[in-house]
Amino acid sequence: MKLVSAQDAEIGKRLRNFRNQKEISQTALGKAIGVTFQQVQKYEKGTNRISGSRLVDAATFLGVPVKSLLGDADPETGKETALRDWFAGQALAGMLAMPDGVNGNFHNNCGEAFIGPAEYAYKMADAMLAARESSQ
């Protein structure tokens, strides 16, 4: 018997969150992926693990990328969190290499108030992700 891991339970929580956001019943999702609503409940509660093929079917039915269910995307924006974190780390490393380092705050280009280096790094990361998406 395979044990359900913490990661399996997290996938189930994300499945439930996306299903609820789309206002889709467990019965409708179950029908779309070939299981009963009780089985969908077990996936969402983390009692049972969902197979790879059913995960793909669920993501397709819900209209979300599979990576959103796996946790490599922010549920609100759909942006890849691991890649966003990497870009922000690169931006912060670049700031640390500057002669003044990250002393003080940064002004964003929108005329808004000064922001801290971490927030600035994530704004830069979001800009890099947007540029990446538009080039694909």
The first five atom37 places (N, CA, C, CB, O) and aatype in JSON, in Angstrom:
{
  "aatype": [12, 11, 10, 19, 15, 0, 5, 3, 0, 6, 9, 7, 11, 1, 10, 1, 2, 13, 1, 2, 5, 11, 6, 9, 15, 5, 16, 0, 10, 7, 11, 0, 9, 7, 19, 16, 13, 5, 5, 19, 5, 11, 18, 6, 11, 7, 16, 2, 1, 9, 15, 7, 15, 1, 10, 19, 3, 0, 0, 16, 13, 10, 7, 19, 14, 19, 11, 15, 10, 10, 7, 3, 0, 3, 14, 6, 16, 7, 11, 6, 16, 0, 10, 1, 3, 17, 13, 0, 7, 5, 0, 10, 0, 7, 12, 10, 0, 12, 14, 3, 7, 19, 2, 7, 2, 13, 8, 2, 2, 4, 7, 6, 0, 13, 9, 7, 14, 0, 6, 18, 0, 18, 11, 12, 0, 3, 0, 12, 10, 0, 0, 1, 6, 15, 15, 5],
  "atom_mask": [
    [1, 1, 1, 1, 1],
    [1, 1, 1, 1, 1],
    [1, 1, 1, 1, 1],
    [1, 1, 1, 1, 1],
    [1, 1, 1, 1, 1],
    [1, 1, 1, 1, 1],
    [1, 1, 1, 1, 1],
    [1, 1, 1, 1, 1],
    [1, 1, 1, 1, 1],
    [1, 1, 1, 1, 1],
    [1, 1, 1, 1, 1],
    [1, 1, 1, 0, 1],
    [1, 1, 1, 1, 1],
    [1, 1, 1, 1, 1],
    [1, 1, 1, 1, 1],
    [1, 1, 1, 1, 1],
    [1, 1, 1, 1, 1],
    [1, 1, 1, 1, 1],
    [1, 1, 1, 1, 1],
    [1, 1, 1, 1, 1],
    [1, 1, 1, 1, 1],
    [1, 1, 1, 1, 1],
    [1, 1, 1, 1, 1],
    [1, 1, 1, 1, 1],
    [1, 1, 1, 1, 1],
    [1, 1, 1, 1, 1],
    [1, 1, 1, 1, 1],
    [1, 1, 1, 1, 1],
    [1, 1, 1, 1, 1],
    [1, 1, 1, 0, 1],
    [1, 1, 1, 1, 1],
    [1, 1, 1, 1, 1],
    [1, 1, 1, 1, 1],
    [1, 1, 1, 0, 1],
    [1, 1, 1, 1, 1],
    [1, 1, 1, 1, 1],
    [1, 1, 1, 1, 1],
    [1, 1, 1, 1, 1],
    [1, 1, 1, 1, 1],
    [1, 1, 1, 1, 1],
    [1, 1, 1, 1, 1],
    [1, 1, 1, 1, 1],
    [1, 1, 1, 1, 1],
    [1, 1, 1, 1, 1],
    [1, 1, 1, 1, 1],
    [1, 1, 1, 0, 1],
    [1, 1, 1, 1, 1],
    [1, 1, 1, 1, 1],
    [1, 1, 1, 1, 1],
    [1, 1, 1, 1, 1],
    [1, 1, 1, 1, 1],
    [1, 1, 1, 0, 1],
    [1, 1, 1, 1, 1],
    [1, 1, 1, 1, 1],
    [1, 1, 1, 1, 1],
    [1, 1, 1, 1, 1],
    [1, 1, 1, 1, 1],
    [1, 1, 1, 1, 1],
    [1, 1, 1, 1, 1],
    [1, 1, 1, 1, 1],
    [1, 1, 1, 1, 1],
    [1, 1, 1, 1, 1],
    [1, 1, 1, 0, 1],
    [1, 1, 1, 1, 1],
    [1, 1, 1, 1, 1],
    [1, 1, 1, 1, 1],
    [1, 1, 1, 1, 1],
    [1, 1, 1, 1, 1],
    [1, 1, 1, 1, 1],
    [1, 1, 1, 1, 1],
    [1, 1, 1, 0, 1],
    [1, 1, 1, 1, 1],
    [1, 1, 1, 1, 1],
    [1, 1, 1, 1, 1],
    [1, 1, 1, 1, 1],
    [1, 1, 1, 1, 1],
    [1, 1, 1, 1, 1],
    [1, 1, 1, 0, 1],
    [1, 1, 1, 1, 1],
    [1, 1, 1, 1, 1],
    [1, 1, 1, 1, 1],
    [1, 1, 1, 1, 1],
    [1, 1, 1, 1, 1],
    [1, 1, 1, 1, 1],
    [1, 1, 1, 1, 1],
    [1, 1, 1, 1, 1],
    [1, 1, 1, 1, 1],
    [1, 1, 1, 1, 1],
    [1, 1, 1, 0, 1],
    [1, 1, 1, 1, 1],
    [1, 1, 1, 1, 1],
    [1, 1, 1, 1, 1],
    [1, 1, 1, 1, 1],
    [1, 1, 1, 0, 1],
    [1, 1, 1, 1, 1],
    [1, 1, 1, 1, 1],
    [1, 1, 1, 1, 1],
    [1, 1, 1, 1, 1],
    [1, 1, 1, 1, 1],
    [1, 1, 1, 1, 1],
    [1, 1, 1, 0, 1],
    [1, 1, 1, 1, 1],
    [1, 1, 1, 1, 1],
    [1, 1, 1, 0, 1],
    [1, 1, 1, 1, 1],
    [1, 1, 1, 1, 1],
    [1, 1, 1, 1, 1],
    [1, 1, 1, 1, 1],
    [1, 1, 1, 1, 1],
    [1, 1, 1, 1, 1],
    [1, 1, 1, 0, 1],
    [1, 1, 1, 1, 1],
    [1, 1, 1, 1, 1],
    [1, 1, 1, 1, 1],
    [1, 1, 1, 1, 1],
    [1, 1, 1, 0, 1],
    [1, 1, 1, 1, 1],
    [1, 1, 1, 1, 1],
    [1, 1, 1, 1, 1],
    [1, 1, 1, 1, 1],
    [1, 1, 1, 1, 1],
    [1, 1, 1, 1, 1],
    [1, 1, 1, 1, 1],
    [1, 1, 1, 1, 1],
    [1, 1, 1, 1, 1],
    [1, 1, 1, 1, 1],
    [1, 1, 1, 1, 1],
    [1, 1, 1, 1, 1],
    [1, 1, 1, 1, 1],
    [1, 1, 1, 1, 1],
    [1, 1, 1, 1, 1],
    [1, 1, 1, 1, 1],
    [1, 1, 1, 1, 1],
    [1, 1, 1, 1, 1],
    [1, 1, 1, 1, 1],
    [1, 1, 1, 1, 1]
  ],
  "atom_positions": [
    [[0.84, -1.19, 0.0], [0.0, 0.0, 0.0], [0.88, 1.25, 0.0], [-0.95, 0.0, 1.22], [1.79, 1.38, 0.82]],
    [[0.61, 2.16, -0.93], [1.37, 3.39, -1.02], [0.79, 4.41, -0.04], [1.35, 3.95, -2.46], [-0.42, 4.61, 0.04]],
    [[1.68, 5.06, 0.7], [1.25, 6.09, 1.63], [1.11, 7.41, 0.9], [2.24, 6.22, 2.79], [1.82, 7.69, -0.06]],
    [[0.18, 8.21, 1.37], [-0.02, 9.54, 0.81], [0.98, 10.47, 1.49], [-1.49, 10.03, 0.99], [1.05, 10.52, 2.72]],
    [[1.75, 11.2, 0.68], [2.75, 12.11, 1.22], [2.15, 13.49, 1.48], [3.96, 12.22, 0.27], [1.02, 13.78, 1.08]],
    [[2.92, 14.32, 2.15], [2.49, 15.7, 2.38], [2.3, 16.42, 1.04], [3.52, 16.46, 3.26], [1.4, 17.25, 0.89]],
    [[3.16, 16.1, 0.06], [3.04, 16.72, -1.26], [1.73, 16.29, -1.94], [4.25, 16.35, -2.15], [1.07, 17.11, -2.58]],
    [[1.36, 15.01, -1.8], [0.08, 14.54, -2.35], [-1.09, 15.32, -1.74], [-0.1, 13.02, -2.11], [-2.02, 15.7, -2.44]],
    [[-1.02, 15.55, -0.42], [-2.08, 16.29, 0.27], [-2.13, 17.73, -0.23], [-1.85, 16.26, 1.79], [-3.22, 18.29, -0.39]],
    [[-0.97, 18.34, -0.48], [-0.94, 19.71, -1.01], [-1.55, 19.78, -2.4], [0.5, 20.24, -1.05], [-2.27, 20.72, -2.73]],
    [[-1.26, 18.77, -3.22], [-1.86, 18.71, -4.56], [-3.38, 18.64, -4.43], [-1.32, 17.49, -5.38], [-4.1, 19.3, -5.18]],
    [[-3.86, 17.85, -3.5], [-5.3, 17.75, -3.25], [-5.91, 19.08, -2.83], [0.0, 0.0, 0.0], [-7.0, 19.43, -3.28]],
    [[-5.21, 19.81, -1.96], [-5.71, 21.13, -1.54], [-5.79, 22.09, -2.72], [-4.8, 21.73, -0.45], [-6.76, 22.82, -2.87]],
    [[-4.75, 22.07, -3.57], [-4.78, 22.96, -4.75], [-5.9, 22.54, -5.7], [-3.42, 22.93, -5.48], [-6.55, 23.4, -6.29]],
    [[-6.11, 21.25, -5.86], [-7.2, 20.75, -6.7], [-8.53, 21.31, -6.2], [-7.22, 19.19, -6.71], [-9.35, 21.8, -6.98]],
    [[-8.75, 21.22, -4.88], [-9.99, 21.74, -4.29], [-10.1, 23.25, -4.49], [-10.05, 21.4, -2.78], [-11.17, 23.74, -4.85]],
    [[-9.01, 23.98, -4.27], [-9.05, 25.43, -4.42], [-9.41, 25.85, -5.84], [-7.71, 26.04, -4.03], [-10.25, 26.72, -6.04]],
    [[-8.77, 25.22, -6.83], [-9.08, 25.56, -8.23], [-10.5, 25.15, -8.58], [-8.08, 24.88, -9.18], [-11.2, 25.88, -9.29]],
    [[-10.94, 24.0, -8.11], [-12.3, 23.54, -8.39], [-13.31, 24.52, -7.8], [-12.54, 22.11, -7.82], [-14.29, 24.88, -8.45]],
    [[-13.06, 24.96, -6.56], [-13.97, 25.92, -5.93], [-13.94, 27.28, -6.64], [-13.61, 26.1, -4.46], [-14.98, 27.91, -6.8]],
    [[-12.76, 27.73, -7.05], [-12.65, 28.99, -7.78], [-13.48, 28.97, -9.05], [-11.2, 29.3, -8.12], [-14.09, 29.97, -9.42]],
    [[-13.49, 27.81, -9.71], [-14.23, 27.68, -10.98], [-15.69, 27.32, -10.75], [-13.57, 26.61, -11.86], [-16.47, 27.19, -11.7]],
    [[-16.08, 27.15, -9.47], [-17.44, 26.78, -9.09], [-17.89, 25.49, -9.78], [-18.4, 27.91, -9.43], [-18.98, 25.41, -10.35]],
    [[-17.01, 24.49, -9.71], [-17.29, 23.18, -10.3], [-17.51, 22.19, -9.15], [-16.11, 22.71, -11.24], [-16.76, 22.19, -8.18]],
    [[-18.52, 21.36, -9.27], [-18.81, 20.39, -8.22], [-17.83, 19.22, -8.28], [-20.26, 19.87, -8.35], [-17.19, 18.97, -9.3]],
    [[-17.73, 18.51, -7.16], [-16.91, 17.31, -7.13], [-17.46, 16.27, -8.1], [-16.84, 16.73, -5.7], [-16.7, 15.52, -8.71]],
    [[-18.76, 16.22, -8.23], [-19.39, 15.28, -9.15], [-18.98, 15.56, -10.59], [-20.93, 15.33, -9.01], [-18.64, 14.65, -11.34]],
    [[-19.03, 16.84, -10.99], [-18.66, 17.21, -12.36], [-17.19, 16.93, -12.64], [-18.96, 18.7, -12.62], [-16.85, 16.42, -13.7]],
    [[-16.32, 17.26, -11.68], [-14.9, 16.98, -11.86], [-14.66, 15.48, -11.94], [-14.08, 17.59, -10.72], [-13.91, 15.01, -12.79]],
    [[-15.31, 14.74, -11.04], [-15.16, 13.28, -11.05], [-15.58, 12.67, -12.38], [0.0, 0.0, 0.0], [-14.9, 11.8, -12.92]],
    [[-16.71, 13.12, -12.89], [-17.21, 12.62, -14.18], [-16.2, 12.91, -15.29], [-18.58, 13.26, -14.52], [-15.95, 12.07, -16.16]],
    [[-15.61, 14.12, -15.26], [-14.66, 14.53, -16.3], [-13.37, 13.7, -16.26], [-14.32, 16.0, -16.14], [-12.75, 13.48, -17.31]],
    [[-12.96, 13.25, -15.08], [-11.7, 12.49, -14.98], [-11.91, 11.0, -14.76], [-10.86, 13.05, -13.85], [-10.95, 10.24, -14.59]],
    [[-13.19, 10.57, -14.77], [-13.49, 9.15, -14.71], [-13.47, 8.52, -13.32], [0.0, 0.0, 0.0], [-13.12, 7.35, -13.17]],
    [[-13.85, 9.3, -12.3], [-13.94, 8.76, -10.94], [-15.22, 9.27, -10.3], [-12.69, 9.16, -10.08], [-15.89, 10.15, -10.84]],
    [[-15.56, 8.72, -9.14], [-16.74, 9.17, -8.4], [-16.42, 10.45, -7.64], [-17.23, 8.07, -7.44], [-15.26, 10.82, -7.45]],
    [[-17.48, 11.14, -7.19], [-17.26, 12.34, -6.39], [-16.58, 11.99, -5.07], [-18.58, 13.07, -6.13], [-15.85, 12.8, -4.5]],
    [[-16.84, 10.75, -4.57], [-16.18, 10.32, -3.33], [-14.67, 10.24, -3.52], [-16.74, 8.95, -2.88], [-13.9, 10.59, -2.62]],
    [[-14.25, 9.78, -4.7], [-12.81, 9.7, -4.97], [-12.2, 11.1, -5.06], [-12.54, 8.92, -6.28], [-11.09, 11.32, -4.58]],
    [[-12.92, 12.04, -5.67], [-12.45, 13.43, -5.72], [-12.3, 13.96, -4.3], [-13.43, 14.33, -6.55], [-11.32, 14.63, -3.99]],
    [[-13.27, 13.65, -3.42], [-13.17, 14.05, -2.02], [-11.89, 13.51, -1.39], [-14.4, 13.56, -1.23], [-11.2, 14.23, -0.67]],
    [[-11.58, 12.26, -1.66], [-10.38, 11.63, -1.09], [-9.11, 12.29, -1.61], [-10.36, 10.13, -1.4], [-8.15, 12.46, -0.86]],
    [[-9.09, 12.66, -2.9], [-7.94, 13.38, -3.44], [-7.78, 14.72, -2.71], [-8.09, 13.61, -4.97], [-6.69, 15.08, -2.28]],
    [[-8.9, 15.44, -2.59], [-8.86, 16.77, -2.01], [-8.51, 16.76, -0.53], [-10.19, 17.46, -2.22], [-7.86, 17.69, -0.04]],
    [[-8.93, 15.75, 0.19], [-8.63, 15.64, 1.62], [-7.24, 15.07, 1.87], [-9.67, 14.78, 2.31], [-6.74, 15.1, 3.0]],
    [[-6.6, 14.55, 0.81], [-5.29, 13.95, 0.98], [-5.34, 12.54, 1.5], [0.0, 0.0, 0.0], [-4.33, 12.02, 1.98]],
    [[-6.5, 11.9, 1.4], [-6.64, 10.51, 1.83], [-6.07, 9.55, 0.79], [-8.12, 10.18, 2.1], [-5.45, 8.55, 1.12]],
    [[-6.3, 9.88, -0.49], [-5.78, 9.11, -1.61], [-4.94, 10.01, -2.51], [-6.93, 8.45, -2.42], [-5.17, 11.22, -2.57]],
    [[-3.97, 9.42, -3.2], [-3.17, 10.21, -4.14], [-3.78, 10.1, -5.54], [-1.68, 9.72, -4.15], [-4.35, 9.07, -5.9]],
    [[-3.65, 11.17, -6.29], [-4.18, 11.2, -7.65], [-3.08, 10.77, -8.62], [-4.71, 12.63, -8.01], [-1.92, 11.15, -8.45]],
    [[-3.44, 9.98, -9.62], [-2.45, 9.52, -10.6], [-2.05, 10.67, -11.53], [-3.0, 8.33, -11.43], [-2.76, 11.67, -11.63]],
    [[-0.94, 10.5, -12.19], [-0.46, 11.51, -13.13], [-1.44, 11.79, -14.25], [0.0, 0.0, 0.0], [-1.68, 12.95, -14.6]],
    [[-2.0, 10.73, -14.82], [-2.92, 10.92, -15.94], [-4.21, 11.62, -15.49], [-3.26, 9.57, -16.59], [-4.75, 12.46, -16.23]],
    [[-4.69, 11.3, -14.31], [-5.9, 11.98, -13.81], [-5.59, 13.42, -13.43], [-6.48, 11.22, -12.59], [-6.45, 14.29, -13.55]],
    [[-4.38, 13.67, -12.97], [-3.97, 15.03, -12.64], [-3.99, 15.9, -13.91], [-2.56, 15.05, -12.0], [-4.46, 17.03, -13.89]],
    [[-3.48, 15.34, -15.0], [-3.48, 16.05, -16.29], [-4.93, 16.28, -16.74], [-2.69, 15.25, -17.37], [-5.28, 17.37, -17.19]],
    [[-5.76, 15.26, -16.61], [-7.18, 15.39, -17.0], [-7.88, 16.46, -16.15], [-7.91, 14.04, -16.84], [-8.66, 17.26, -16.68]],
    [[-7.59, 16.48, -14.85], [-8.21, 17.47, -13.96], [-7.76, 18.88, -14.32], [-7.87, 17.17, -12.48], [-8.57, 19.8, -14.38]],
    [[-6.47, 19.05, -14.56], [-5.95, 20.37, -14.93], [-6.59, 20.85, -16.22], [-4.41, 20.32, -15.07], [-6.97, 22.01, -16.34]],
    [[-6.7, 19.95, -17.2], [-7.32, 20.3, -18.48], [-8.77, 20.72, -18.28], [-7.23, 19.12, -19.47], [-9.22, 21.73, -18.82]],
    [[-9.51, 19.94, -17.51], [-10.92, 20.24, -17.25], [-11.08, 21.56, -16.5], [-11.56, 19.1, -16.45], [-12.01, 22.32, -16.78]],
    [[-10.18, 21.83, -15.55], [-10.26, 23.07, -14.77], [-9.69, 24.28, -15.52], [-9.51, 22.89, -13.46], [-9.88, 25.42, -15.1]],
    [[-8.99, 24.01, -16.63], [-8.41, 25.09, -17.41], [-7.22, 25.76, -16.74], [0.0, 0.0, 0.0], [-7.01, 26.96, -16.87]],
    [[-6.42, 24.95, -16.03], [-5.22, 25.48, -15.36], [-4.02, 24.64, -15.8], [-5.38, 25.46, -13.8], [-4.18, 23.48, -16.17]],
    [[-2.83, 25.21, -15.75], [-1.64, 24.42, -16.08], [-1.43, 23.34, -15.01], [-0.39, 25.33, -16.19], [-1.72, 23.55, -13.83]],
    [[-0.92, 22.2, -15.42], [-0.63, 21.11, -14.48], [0.3, 21.61, -13.37], [0.01, 19.9, -15.22], [0.15, 21.22, -12.21]],
    [[1.25, 22.48, -13.73], [2.2, 22.99, -12.74], [1.48, 23.75, -11.63], [3.24, 23.89, -13.41], [2.01, 23.86, -10.53]],
    [[0.29, 24.29, -11.9], [-0.47, 24.97, -10.86], [-0.93, 23.97, -9.8], [-1.69, 25.7, -11.45], [-0.93, 24.27, -8.61]],
    [[-1.31, 22.79, -10.23], [-1.73, 21.75, -9.28], [-0.53, 21.16, -8.54], [-2.5, 20.64, -10.0], [-0.65, 20.72, -7.4]],
    [[0.61, 21.16, -9.21], [1.82, 20.61, -8.58], [2.48, 21.59, -7.63], [2.81, 20.2, -9.65], [3.34, 21.2, -6.83]],
    [[2.09, 22.85, -7.7], [2.62, 23.82, -6.76], [3.74, 24.67, -7.29], [0.0, 0.0, 0.0], [4.38, 25.38, -6.51]],
    [[4.02, 24.63, -8.59], [5.07, 25.47, -9.13], [4.5, 26.72, -9.78], [5.9, 24.7, -10.13], [5.14, 27.35, -10.62]],
    [[3.29, 27.07, -9.38], [2.68, 28.3, -9.87], [1.81, 28.88, -8.77], [1.85, 28.06, -11.16], [1.19, 28.14, -8.0]],
    [[1.77, 30.17, -8.69], [0.94, 30.86, -7.72], [-0.52, 30.64, -8.09], [1.29, 32.38, -7.66], [-0.9, 30.9, -9.24]],
    [[-1.35, 30.18, -7.16], [-2.76, 29.92, -7.48], [-3.52, 31.15, -7.94], [-3.44, 29.33, -6.29], [-4.47, 31.04, -8.71]],
    [[-3.12, 32.33, -7.48], [-3.81, 33.55, -7.86], [-3.45, 34.0, -9.27], [-3.49, 34.66, -6.87], [-4.32, 34.34, -10.07]],
    [[-2.14, 33.99, -9.56], [-1.68, 34.56, -10.83], [-1.32, 33.52, -11.87], [-0.49, 35.44, -10.58], [-1.3, 33.82, -13.07]],
    [[-1.03, 32.29, -11.44], [-0.58, 31.26, -12.36], [0.89, 31.39, -12.71], [0.0, 0.0, 0.0], [1.41, 30.6, -13.51]],
    [[1.58, 32.38, -12.13], [3.0, 32.57, -12.43], [3.82, 31.47, -11.77], [3.49, 33.96, -11.96], [3.51, 31.01, -10.67]],
    [[4.87, 31.07, -12.46], [5.75, 30.05, -11.93], [6.5, 30.59, -10.72], [6.75, 29.56, -13.01], [7.28, 31.53, -10.84]],
    [[6.27, 30.0, -9.55], [6.89, 30.53, -8.34], [8.38, 30.22, -8.28], [6.2, 29.97, -7.12], [9.16, 31.08, -7.86]],
    [[8.79, 29.04, -8.67], [10.21, 28.69, -8.59], [11.03, 29.59, -9.52], [10.43, 27.21, -8.95], [12.09, 30.08, -9.13]],
    [[10.54, 29.79, -10.73], [11.26, 30.64, -11.68], [11.24, 32.1, -11.21], [10.64, 30.52, -13.09], [12.23, 32.81, -11.35]],
    [[10.12, 32.53, -10.67], [10.03, 33.9, -10.15], [11.03, 34.1, -9.01], [8.58, 34.2, -9.65], [11.72, 35.12, -8.95]],
    [[11.11, 33.12, -8.11], [12.09, 33.2, -7.01], [13.51, 33.24, -7.55], [11.92, 32.0, -6.05], [14.35, 33.99, -7.03]],
    [[13.79, 32.45, -8.58], [15.14, 32.42, -9.15], [15.48, 33.79, -9.75], [15.25, 31.31, -10.23], [16.56, 34.32, -9.52]],
    [[14.53, 34.35, -10.54], [14.76, 35.68, -11.14], [14.99, 36.73, -10.05], [13.56, 36.09, -12.03], [15.88, 37.56, -10.17]],
    [[14.18, 36.68, -8.99], [14.33, 37.65, -7.9], [15.7, 37.49, -7.24], [13.2, 37.48, -6.86], [16.34, 38.48, -6.88]],
    [[16.13, 36.25, -7.07], [17.47, 36.0, -6.5], [18.56, 36.57, -7.37], [0.0, 0.0, 0.0], [19.54, 37.13, -6.86]],
    [[18.41, 36.42, -8.67], [19.41, 36.97, -9.6], [19.42, 38.5, -9.52], [19.11, 36.51, -11.04], [20.48, 39.13, -9.54]],
    [[18.23, 39.09, -9.44], [18.15, 40.55, -9.35], [18.78, 41.04, -8.05], [16.69, 41.01, -9.43], [19.5, 42.04, -8.05]],
    [[18.52, 40.34, -6.96], [19.08, 40.73, -5.67], [20.6, 40.55, -5.68], [18.46, 39.91, -4.54], [21.33, 41.38, -5.12]],
    [[21.08, 39.48, -6.29], [22.53, 39.27, -6.4], [23.17, 40.41, -7.2], [22.83, 37.91, -7.07], [24.25, 40.87, -6.85]],
    [[22.49, 40.85, -8.25], [23.0, 41.99, -9.03], [23.05, 43.26, -8.2], [0.0, 0.0, 0.0], [23.98, 44.05, -8.32]],
    [[22.03, 43.45, -7.36], [22.03, 44.64, -6.5], [23.16, 44.58, -5.47], [20.67, 44.78, -5.79], [23.78, 45.59, -5.16]],
    [[23.41, 43.38, -4.94], [24.49, 43.21, -3.95], [25.85, 43.51, -4.57], [24.48, 41.79, -3.38], [26.77, 43.95, -3.88]],
    [[25.98, 43.26, -5.87], [27.24, 43.51, -6.56], [27.46, 44.99, -6.87], [27.3, 42.7, -7.85], [28.56, 45.39, -7.25]],
    [[26.43, 45.79, -6.72], [26.56, 47.23, -6.98], [27.46, 47.86, -5.92], [25.16, 47.92, -7.0], [27.51, 47.37, -4.78]],
    [[28.16, 48.93, -6.27], [29.08, 49.57, -5.31], [28.42, 49.92, -3.97], [29.66, 50.83, -5.91], [29.04, 49.78, -2.92]],
    [[27.18, 50.37, -4.01], [26.49, 50.73, -2.77], [25.73, 49.56, -2.16], [25.54, 51.87, -3.02], [25.1, 49.71, -1.11]],
    [[25.78, 48.39, -2.81], [25.05, 47.23, -2.29], [23.57, 47.48, -2.29], [0.0, 0.0, 0.0], [23.04, 48.1, -3.22]],
    [[22.89, 47.02, -1.27], [21.45, 47.23, -1.17], [21.13, 48.18, -0.02], [20.71, 45.88, -0.96], [20.07, 48.08, 0.6]],
    [[22.04, 49.1, 0.24], [21.77, 50.12, 1.26], [20.69, 51.06, 0.76], [23.06, 50.91, 1.63], [20.73, 51.53, -0.38]],
    [[19.74, 51.31, 1.59], [18.68, 52.25, 1.22], [17.56, 51.56, 0.48], [0.0, 0.0, 0.0], [17.48, 50.33, 0.43]],
    [[16.7, 52.36, -0.08], [15.52, 51.86, -0.78], [15.6, 52.21, -2.25], [14.25, 52.43, -0.17], [16.45, 53.0, -2.68]],
    [[14.71, 51.62, -3.03], [14.68, 51.82, -4.46], [13.36, 52.45, -4.85], [14.89, 50.5, -5.22], [12.33, 52.2, -4.22]],
    [[13.4, 53.26, -5.86], [12.19, 53.9, -6.36], [11.75, 53.14, -7.6], [12.41, 55.42, -6.68], [12.54, 52.96, -8.53]],
    [[10.52, 52.69, -7.6], [10.06, 52.01, -8.82], [9.74, 53.05, -9.88], [8.82, 51.12, -8.54], [9.66, 54.24, -9.59]],
    [[9.57, 52.61, -11.09], [9.39, 53.53, -12.21], [7.95, 54.01, -12.39], [9.84, 52.86, -13.48], [7.62, 54.64, -13.39]],
    [[7.09, 53.71, -11.43], [5.69, 54.1, -11.54], [5.39, 55.38, -10.76], [4.79, 52.97, -11.05], [4.23, 55.78, -10.64]],
    [[6.42, 56.0, -10.22], [6.21, 57.21, -9.44], [5.67, 56.93, -8.05], [0.0, 0.0, 0.0], [5.26, 57.85, -7.35]],
    [[5.69, 55.64, -7.63], [5.2, 55.29, -6.3], [6.3, 55.51, -5.27], [4.71, 53.83, -6.27], [7.42, 55.88, -5.61]],
    [[5.96, 55.28, -4.04], [6.9, 55.48, -2.94], [8.1, 54.54, -3.07], [6.19, 55.25, -1.58], [8.07, 53.58, -3.84]],
    [[9.13, 54.83, -2.33], [10.31, 53.98, -2.31], [9.97, 52.62, -1.74], [11.45, 54.64, -1.5], [9.11, 52.51, -0.86]],
    [[10.63, 51.59, -2.24], [10.38, 50.23, -1.79], [11.69, 49.58, -1.38], [9.68, 49.39, -2.89], [12.76, 50.05, -1.76]],
    [[11.61, 48.52, -0.62], [12.8, 47.81, -0.16], [13.39, 46.94, -1.26], [0.0, 0.0, 0.0], [12.75, 46.7, -2.28]],
    [[14.62, 46.48, -1.05], [15.32, 45.7, -2.09], [14.63, 44.39, -2.46], [16.71, 45.4, -1.63], [14.64, 44.01, -3.63]],
    [[14.04, 43.69, -1.49], [13.39, 42.41, -1.82], [12.16, 42.64, -2.7], [12.99, 41.67, -0.52], [11.95, 41.93, -3.68]],
    [[11.36, 43.63, -2.34], [10.18, 43.93, -3.15], [10.59, 44.39, -4.54], [9.31, 45.02, -2.46], [9.97, 44.02, -5.54]],
    [[11.64, 45.18, -4.61], [12.16, 45.64, -5.9], [12.63, 44.44, -6.74], [13.32, 46.63, -5.7], [12.37, 44.38, -7.94]],
    [[13.32, 43.49, -6.09], [13.8, 42.3, -6.8], [12.63, 41.51, -7.38], [14.64, 41.4, -5.85], [12.72, 41.01, -8.5]],
    [[11.54, 41.39, -6.62], [10.38, 40.66, -7.14], [9.66, 41.44, -8.24], [9.4, 40.36, -6.0], [9.11, 40.83, -9.15]],
    [[9.67, 42.75, -8.18], [9.1, 43.54, -9.29], [9.93, 43.31, -10.55], [9.05, 45.06, -8.93], [9.38, 43.2, -11.65]],
    [[11.24, 43.25, -10.38], [12.1, 42.97, -11.53], [11.84, 41.55, -12.05], [13.6, 43.14, -11.15], [11.8, 41.33, -13.26]],
    [[11.67, 40.6, -11.15], [11.39, 39.22, -11.54], [10.09, 39.14, -12.32], [11.33, 38.3, -10.3], [10.01, 38.44, -13.33]],
    [[9.06, 39.86, -11.86], [7.78, 39.86, -12.58], [7.94, 40.44, -13.98], [6.72, 40.67, -11.79], [7.32, 39.96, -14.93]],
    [[8.76, 41.47, -14.1], [9.02, 42.08, -15.42], [9.75, 41.08, -16.32], [9.85, 43.38, -15.27], [9.46, 40.99, -17.51]],
    [[10.7, 40.33, -15.75], [11.43, 39.33, -16.55], [10.51, 38.21, -16.99], [12.62, 38.76, -15.75], [10.61, 37.72, -18.12]],
    [[9.59, 37.77, -16.1], [8.63, 36.73, -16.47], [7.69, 37.22, -17.56], [7.83, 36.28, -15.24], [7.36, 36.47, -18.49]],
    [[7.24, 38.46, -17.45], [6.35, 39.03, -18.47], [7.04, 39.1, -19.82], [5.88, 40.43, -18.05], [6.44, 38.79, -20.85]],
    [[8.32, 39.51, -19.82], [9.09, 39.56, -21.07], [9.26, 38.16, -21.64], [10.48, 40.22, -20.83], [9.19, 37.96, -22.86]],
    [[9.49, 37.19, -20.78], [9.66, 35.8, -21.2], [8.38, 35.27, -21.84], [10.08, 34.9, -20.0], [8.42, 34.62, -22.88]],
    [[7.24, 35.57, -21.21], [5.95, 35.1, -21.72], [5.61, 35.74, -23.07], [4.84, 35.4, -20.71], [5.08, 35.07, -23.95]],
    [[5.92, 37.03, -23.23], [5.59, 37.71, -24.48], [6.49, 37.27, -25.63], [5.7, 39.21, -24.31], [6.11, 37.41, -26.79]],
    [[7.67, 36.72, -25.32], [8.57, 36.28, -26.37], [8.28, 34.85, -26.82], [10.01, 36.39, -25.9], [8.85, 34.37, -27.8]],
    [[7.39, 34.16, -26.1], [7.1, 32.75, -26.44], [5.91, 32.63, -27.35], [6.85, 31.93, -25.2], [5.54, 31.53, -27.74]]
  ]
}
